[in-house]
Amino acid sequence: MFEELALGGLLFSPLVLFAPLAFILSWITRVILYKTGVYAKIWRAAWFEVGLYVCYLALVVYLLGS
């Protein structure tokens, strides 16, 4: 089970750390796709980015959540 983070007497959800980590991973992936030219071949880029973020968030929660 997830444990909350205590900072200055306030309790925060672990997603406060997981969400930025997933965003950084998706940003790195997008940069790599831009540089390789694959990003130009993606049909719906916005939906791809949202799906990529959700997949990375699920992966981060799965790996670091336990």
N, C-alpha and C positions, 0 to 999 in steps of 0.2 A: 504494500500500500504506500502511496505517496505521503511524504511528510512535508508539512509546511515549513517555510523558511522564516526565521525570526530576524528582522532587521529593525533595530531601534524600537523594539517593543511592538512592532506591527507584524502580523502574520501574512505571508505572501504564498500564493500557489506556486508549485514547482514549474508551472507553465510560464512563469515570469522569466525563467532561465531557458526553458526548452524552445519557446517561440523565437527568440532572437537567434539561437543556435541554428534552428531550421532555416531561418531567413538567410543567414550567412552561407549555409551550405547551398541553398538554392541560388543565391547570388553568384557564388563561385561556379556553379554549373552553368548558369546563363552566360557568364563571361567566357567560359571554355567553348560553349556552343556558338557564341558570336565569332570568336577567333577562328574556329574551324569552318565556319560557313554553314553549319547545319541549321542554325537558327532561322536563316532566310527561307528554309524549306518547310518550316512549321506552318500549318494552315491557320490555326487559331492560336496565336501566340499568347494572348491573355489567359485563355483557358489552360494552356499548357503550363504557364507559370503558376497558376493557382493549384493545379494538380500536382506539380512538382513540389510546391511548398507543403501541401497536405501530406504527400508521401514522405517527405523528409521529416515533417513533424511527427508522423506516426512512427518512423524509424527511430527518431531520437527518444520518444517516449518509451518505446519498446526496449531500447538498449540501456537507457539511463534511468528509467522509471522504477526498476526493481532493486 
